[in-house]
Amino acid sequence: TMGSVEEGLRKPLLDGDDTKSKSTACYTLFCNGFGTLPFYYGYAYGALTLLVFYVAASALSPSAEVVKAPSSTSYGAGIVRSGYRWPTAPITEPISKTSFPFESKGLSTESGMLLGVGIRLKKVVGVNFKVYAVGFYVNPAGARSALRAHQGESLESLRKNEKFYSKLTNPSNFRKTLELKFLRSVGKEKLVDTFNEGLAVRMRKALGERGVAIVNDFVQHFGDMKSGETLIFHIEKGALSIKVPNKSVVKFSSPELASSMLDLYFGLKPTVGEDLKKNLIERVPVLWRK
């Protein structure tokens, strides 16, 4: 006798199935639902299961926040250099628990002072994934000179002051270093796509197609990044240098490229997000501490 429409629809799914295949998670969730319902109920059940997983993952995924102004006791004992007292306490990025020392030479022969740290989160289908933590180091003497108009200004005020941030995107006024500590492995191709997107737009605006060509050359010097490895961007005297693990330092003498890189982090519309932008300047008010 002719079976029901439901049986006809179920037959292609069941023919050839053995007990082992029917017990798999895929079969249970997506093909047969609870085992006694029509097959299309199984698809609905599978979709509902994925939705539950998604909501749970979204609720548990990290979310960046702007850190509050630190108390003076959090700076450590301090060390006096050139008449000013550097904070000696490291800063730990709170989401990833990544710690950055109070000073780093980066690609320079002189130590840079840590101004702030942050985390780069990448949202995929509504879930935030931790990509890298970043520390921002500067030449303090140069920073004090270039930022002297902001001496005495509160951190809260600085975070709203775009005139202040415009001085951070200047590639020539004082040495700046961004140290990116990766929290997950990221392939070269993905890294190139990520930075190429933000830099190409800015460089096309600055130099037209010649700017895009410079970006294409620059990103080719990236490499696969493993979790725990550090990528360094060093900006000094209008040039941008990059240091990838196990590769030599490469220097690009392009003020436009250097400025575009800084604009990704400190511009009016930072690619990395407003929270990261604000967290990277946490210690600016103590540049003048004695």
Stockholm file with secondary structure:
# STOCKHOLM 1.0

chainA/1-290         TMGSVEEGLRKPLLDGDDTKSKSTACYTLFCNGFGTLPFYYGYAYGALTLLVFYVAASALSPSAEVVKAPSSTSYGAGIVRSGYRWPTAPITEPISKTSFPFESKGLSTESGMLLGVGIRLKKVVGVNFKVYAVGFYVNPAGARSALRAHQGESLESLRKNEKFYSKLTNPSNFRKTLELKFLRSVGKEKLVDTFNEGLAVRMRKALGERGVAIVNDFVQHFGDMKSGETLIFHIEKGALSIKVPNKSVVKFSSPELASSMLDLYFGLKPTVGEDLKKNLIERVPVLWRK
#=GR chainA/1-290 SS CCCCHHHHHHHHHHTTCCHHHHTSHHIIIIISTTTTSCHHHHHHHHHHHHHHHHHHHHHHSCCCCCCCCCCGGGGCSCEEETTEEECCSCEEETTTTEEECSEECTTSSSCEEEEEEEEEEEEETTEEEEEEEEEEEECHHHHHHHTGGGTTCCHHHHTTCHHHHHHHSCSSSSCEEEEEEESSCBCHHHHHHHHHHHHHHHHHHHHTHHHHHHHHHHHTTCCCBCTTCEEEEEEETTEEEEECTTSCCEEECCHHHHHHHHHHHHSSSCTTCHHHHHHTTTTGGGGGCC
#=GC SS_cons         CCCCHHHHHHHHHHTTCCHHHHTSHHIIIIISTTTTSCHHHHHHHHHHHHHHHHHHHHHHSCCCCCCCCCCGGGGCSCEEETTEEECCSCEEETTTTEEECSEECTTSSSCEEEEEEEEEEEEETTEEEEEEEEEEEECHHHHHHHTGGGTTCCHHHHTTCHHHHHHHSCSSSSCEEEEEEESSCBCHHHHHHHHHHHHHHHHHHHHTHHHHHHHHHHHTTCCCBCTTCEEEEEEETTEEEEECTTSCCEEECCHHHHHHHHHHHHSSSCTTCHHHHHHTTTTGGGGGCC
//
